[in-house]
Amino acid sequence: MLFQLSSRFRSNVDEKMRKLGYIGVGVSAVGQRLVDTITKTYVTLRDVFVCMFFCVLLFICVTVILS
């Protein structure tokens, strides 16, 4: 239980620190929302591609082992 709380807390802190790195000084609210949206889309796509890469790698390994 304590480990889960600590892990969740660490994840939240890391996410907030990451978001702080994307705040622009002197940028309009619309510009900031645009950067936030692009950043969120990039992170989501990156996670999807990493997952797809590991799935393909696993498929190749299983195919080689079974052949």
N, C-alpha and C positions, 0 to 999 in steps of 0.2 A: 504494500500500500504506500509506504513512504517512498519507495523507489519510483512508483508511478507518478506520485505528486511531484517529486523532484524532477523527473524527466519532463513532465508537462510544463512545469515552471521554466525549466531551461529552454524548452522549445519556444515558449511564449517570449522569453527575453531575447532569444536569438532572432525571432521574427520581427520584434520591435526594433532591434538594432539594425537589421537589414533594411527595414522601412525607413529608418532615419537617414540611411545613406542615400536615399533617393529623393530627399526633400530638397527642392531648389530654392535658392535665395532670390527674392525678387521675381518669382514666377507667379503668373496668375493662377487662380484656383482651377480654371479650365485646363491650363497647361499642366498643372500638377496632377489632375485627374487623368489626363492623357498618358503621362509618364507612368502613373500607378497602374493603369490598365495594361499598357504595353509590357511593363515589368511582370505583372501577374500572369499575363498570357505567355510570356517567355518562360517563366519558371514552370508553368503547367506543361507546356510543350516539351521542355527539357526533361521533366520527369517522365512523360509519356515515352519519349524516345529512348531514355535509359531503360525503362521497363521493356520496351520492344526489343532492344539490343540484347538484354539478358534472356528474353524468351527465345530469340533466334539462336543465341549461343547454346542454350540448353537443348533446343531441338537438334542442333548439329551434333552436340556431344552424345545425345541419346541415339541418334541415327548411326553414328560411327561405332558406338559400343554394340548396338544390336546387329550391325552388318558383319 
